[in-house]
């Protein structure tokens, strides 16, 4: 079963890992910890450098095994995330075979991402917190697992213009909602952080910041729109998570949201 690791552990045991896992972690390291500090997600970079992040390696995202492994890692992470540091995130790298790298478009990766979240939700046995709407069109909606709230960030090999969402391997970072308690529009720190991130994002990407990027909980902000950003300014008209939920229900698979 997949195990959760720290950056320090991975640095010390790198050569014990399969080749693709070594490559995935090295490429992630070169991206997020580049000497010039160009990577736009400041909390993510700080979390990496301060050993706050946790990492896992997961099977091909198309497989049923992948959903089981993600669920297993999220259960582990939910128990310890608050003790890992203020810039916490769980970064999951997925085995990404050549046919997936070369054959999948951004739209296909988008469908794969939402399908995977749906399959993970289908094995969740804990109801979502009462304060979180189960309707993605409500500003309070957030992906939950095992009773914990997460912002999900997806990067793929198909992204080119939006460099901040590009990765040689399909990966998803799950960021606990509590991380944003001091990073939001109501705090000076949060507003300054947003300005810094937007400036770095403008320099890093080949296109302007996606219009879906807003603060959690704003009336005109829908959280699901920020999980997977396309290489242009478009977004699905309806949340794919709802579609997946209804699809699973039709198959007799119960969601616990």
Number of C-alpha atoms within 10 A of each C-alpha: 9 14 12 17 15 16 20 14 12 16 12 9 11 17 11 10 12 9 10 16 20 17 15 20 20 14 15 18 15 11 17 20 17 12 9 6 13 16 22 20 19 18 17 20 22 17 21 21 15 16 17 22 25 23 21 21 25 24 18 17 22 16 11 13 14 21 24 20 20 24 21 18 22 23 16 14 20 17 11 9 22 15 9 17 14 20 23 26 27 25 22 23 26 22 20 22 13 9 8 19 16 11 10 16 15 18 14 12 23 21 15 15 26 21 22 22 21 22 22 21 23 21 18 20 14 15 14 20 15 9 8 17 16 18 14 20 17 17 19 18 19 24 25 25 24 20 17 20 20 21 20 24 18 21 27 25 21 26 20 16 16 21 19 19 20 20 20 17 25 24 27 20 21 22 21 23 18 16 19 16 11 13 18 19 17 11 12 12 12 17 14 14 18 19 11 14 17 17 13 17 21 13 14 17 19 14 15 15 16 17 14 19 15 17 20 20 15 13 10 13 19 23 25 23 23 21 22 23 26 23 21 14 12 12 16 11 7 12 17 20 21 16 14 19 21 16 14 17 13 10 8 9 14 16 19 16 21
